[in-house]
């Protein structure tokens, strides 16, 4: 199994989302995140972590709301956001680092 460090270093630019299956805002973002993946077409990694299954990891990263997004460039966090947002906002933020 990949470690979180492997995940954030799997591509130069990586977006990580923390979500929960019971969270209505997270459920609303699921198709948006799928669209983001499709629009990026493999140019950046996109990974999702269920906060209930990854509580220690989320806590260690300071995630206190869901959905939460963390953008990594060369393994370093460069942008964080939480809540529902337009997919184009996410894509344009990622493209700043591509």
Secondary structure, DSSP 8 states (H G I E B T S, - for coil): ---HHHHHTSSSEEEEEEE-TT-HHHHHHHHHHHHHHHHHTTSSEEEEEETTT-HHHHHHTT--SSSEEEEEETTEEEEEEES---HHHHHHHHHTT-
